[in-house]
Each structure stands twice: as structure tokens, then as C-alpha cells.
């Protein structure tokens, strides 16, 4: 699983108050910037590209890119996938706070446990704003 991240820490403006500033110095109020990025929600490639512009744009981009995280498990190594995802979120708490929906999808042709219960509990702890969890087989 590859996730686009920045090596710099992500600024966390409040969408309703902090402006979105580009390199020309143009200020866009936070609520308008949030609406612009909401419009781009279905265009993941553009959102990721926008996240490379400035740290503030990274914040607004990551809010949309990481809102829903889907992890498709590979047979017989599903536990490794969840432990890798857990490690990522523990190392990037600024990103884990954006996750509102988590989908863990196992392989129905090779029914193996999707994750170790310990990893699931830790994963849920690492996602403070999680609202929806789906664990399915496909």
C-alpha cells in the first residue's frame, strides 16, 4: 500500500477560520478552501497533486484523501497488512486523525483471519475520528 505523504509536518488550519494561501500570496478563507477540496474528492490524483503545493494545501488534501481508507488483504499475510497499516498510522498521527471510515476486505477464496485481534484494537485506538468500520470478504 502506497500513501502519498510529505516529509514536512502538516499544518493544521481550522477549515472555517484559517486561510488557504498559495505562493502568490492569495488568501482563500478556510471554509471556501475546504469546499474547493470537497469538490475534488472523487479525483484522488488531483487531490494528491494539490497536497504537494504547500503545507496548508497538504492539510486540506489529506483531509479528503485519507477520509476513507480501504485495505484489501492478501491471502495468508493479512495480519502483516494490518500491522503495516497500524505502524503507518502510529508514525503519522496527523494523517490518522483524518480517517473517518476504515474498510478491511479479506479474500473469500482463501478464508483466513483478516487481522489479529490485538492489531485491530490497536488500529482502532490509532484512529481517533473513526466513525465507520467495515470488515468484509470479497
Secondary structure, 3 states (H helix, E strand, C coil): CCCCCCCCCCCCCCCCCCCEECCCCCEECHHHHHHHHHHCCCCHHHHHHHCCCCHHHHHHHHHHHCCEEEEECCCCCHHHHHHHHHHHHHHCHHHHCCCCEEEEEECHHHCCCCCCHHHHHHHHHHCCCCCEEEEEEC
